[in-house]
Each structure stands twice: as structure tokens, then as C-alpha cells.
């Protein structure tokens, strides 16, 4: 029994000793962090072969500009979450992860976005990343991806940065809320219109109750007065009812305009997704990703957008037509490259059209 008590006391003392050591170590580490200066700040930027939109020097300048650079601070003063948040504010940064080593070095790993195309139309100069994020181009850095030009009009303006999908969803949701608000504004008009109709019916159905001893002249005078009152009331009711109808019509027209905007946005979203799929198809092919440098888009109103390609080889333009049967068109173009252009020369034609089913139509250079 005594041995068991001694054993238990021994375990208790051991646990107490461990707790004391942990507490002292924690206090020592906390004291160390409060006084330890940041020994250095290292930034590692991961990207994709073929482009570099940000580098270590760029990010150091970025942190200095936002007054969060760890240099000259104690380890305790470094807010890692804030540091990561500032890094993610840079439009070319997709992921950021920061940590501090025991010897006082702050290290950050950054993953930059992977652009798949550059939108370069009037009022636009932005990259679209593979994850659907739009971000502005940066001086001194360029990605070798297809450049999109032409008269293509997008649903966002040239200053927009962020997720295209989220922007589209938010815009559509906002338009739907406006439509619902218009419908909400109709309710009191319908209510007042219904009440006015009930009052008009009540007046229209009203009659004069003739007492037994009322004279004919008096009764006829009252009936004539009621008739004139009904006519005047009917005029006022018709004018008021017209105002109700016009107010409802204005709200309905406003709703229709909003529905038209929704349809236009959905069409442009569909076109943009089609353009993304087209560019991804090009980038997935080793030959075409090296050959296609520019995509020119032409569109008119609600018509299907048309694509023309500016290749790296030759001095011709490839008319792709719409986005249908892309695989077949590229297959025909590759065959034409191998069988025809390799024989007649790359400068023999200035225009190659693939818009006709199963055909390659060329125009000779002059």
C-alpha cells in the first residue's frame, strides 16, 4: 500500500515538473519573441515556366509600400495574417503563406497566377488567369500568351480586377434584385387601383331612395344631381386609373430593360467562356500554343462573335469563323500547313478561311 502511494506521488511530481518546464519554456519563448529582432525576410515566388509577373524584389517593394515589411521589427510585432493579406492584395498573387523560424527569419511562399490570355482592346489591358481571375498588366513583366484584340465588348470595364465568375454572378443577382424591387413597387399601385375600382363601382351602383311624400320635381332634381356626380366621378376615376396603368407600365418597361441586360450579360458570359475554352485548347497543344500569337474578335450587336488568328509563321490571317467545331478546324489547318504551305511557301497567301464546313479557302497574296 505504501509503495502504491509513493508511486502515485512520484507520478504527480513528474507531471508537475513537466508542467513547470512547459510554462517556463513558453514564457522564455514569449520573452525571446518580444525582444528578438527579425533576422531576415525571405520571399519565394513559385510560378509557371514561360512567364514571371512578380519576383522577390517586387514583393519586397510591395510590402514596404503597404508599411508591413518585417525589416527592423521584433518577431512579436510581425503579423503573419496581415502580411499574407497584403500579399494577396497584389493582383498577380494567387496564394501566400508566411511563417517565422525559431532563429527569427520570416519566410513567405508565394504562388503567382497563371495567365492564359491578355485582353488588349480599347480601354482594356489585363491578363486572365487559369482560375478565371482578371488582373492588370504590370510594367516590366510580360507573359507569352495569346493576345486578344478587336472590337469585343465585355461585361466589366477596363479597371476591373477579380474573379470574372463572381463579378458576373453579383451583377446578375443585383439586376434580379432590381426587378424584384420594381415588382414590390407595383403592389401598392395595384392595391390603390383595386380600391379605386371598388369605390367607383359603389358610386356607379348608387341610387336615390324616394320617400313616399317626395315630390316628382324634388326626386327628379336629386336624380339629375346624382347623374352629374357620377359623370364627374367617372372622369376623375378614368384619369386616376390611367395614372395607375401608366405607373405600372413604366415599372414593367424598367423590368424589361433589366431582363434585356440580364440576357445580354448571359450572352457575353457565354461568349467569354467560349473564348476561354478556345484559348485553353490552343495552350494545350504544343504546336498551336507556339504558333498562335494573337486572336482578333469581331462582333456586331447580338451576332455570334467571329475569330481571326494571327500566327507566328507567314504573313497571313486565319479566319476561324465562330467557335463551333474548333477541333475540326484546327485539324484542317494543321493538314493545310503540312501539305500545302510547306510546298508553296508561307507567303503564298494572305488570307485563309476555315469558316466553311470541311473546307480551307485561301486568297493569294498580291
QUIZIQUI-V285539 format. One record per run of one state. SS is the DSSP state (@ for helix, = for strand, . for the rest). FROM is the first residue (numbers start at 1). TO is the last residue. If there is no record, write none. Layout:
BEGIN
SS&FROM&TO / SS&FROM&TO
END
This chain:
BEGIN
.&1&1 / @&2&35 / .&36&36 / =&37&37 / .&38&39 / =&40&46 / .&47&50 / =&51&51 / .&52&55 / @&56&65 / .&66&73 / =&74&74 / @&75&77 / .&78&79 / @&80&89 / .&90&92 / =&93&100 / .&101&104 / =&105&112 / .&113&114 / =&115&119 / .&120&125 / =&126&129 / .&130&132 / =&133&136 / .&137&142 / =&143&143 / .&144&145 / =&146&150 / .&151&161 / =&162&163 / @&164&205 / .&206&215 / @&216&284 / .&285&285 / @&286&291 / =&292&298 / .&299&305 / =&306&311 / .&312&316 / =&317&321 / .&322&325 / @&326&344 / .&345&348 / =&349&353 / .&354&360 / =&361&364 / .&365&366
END
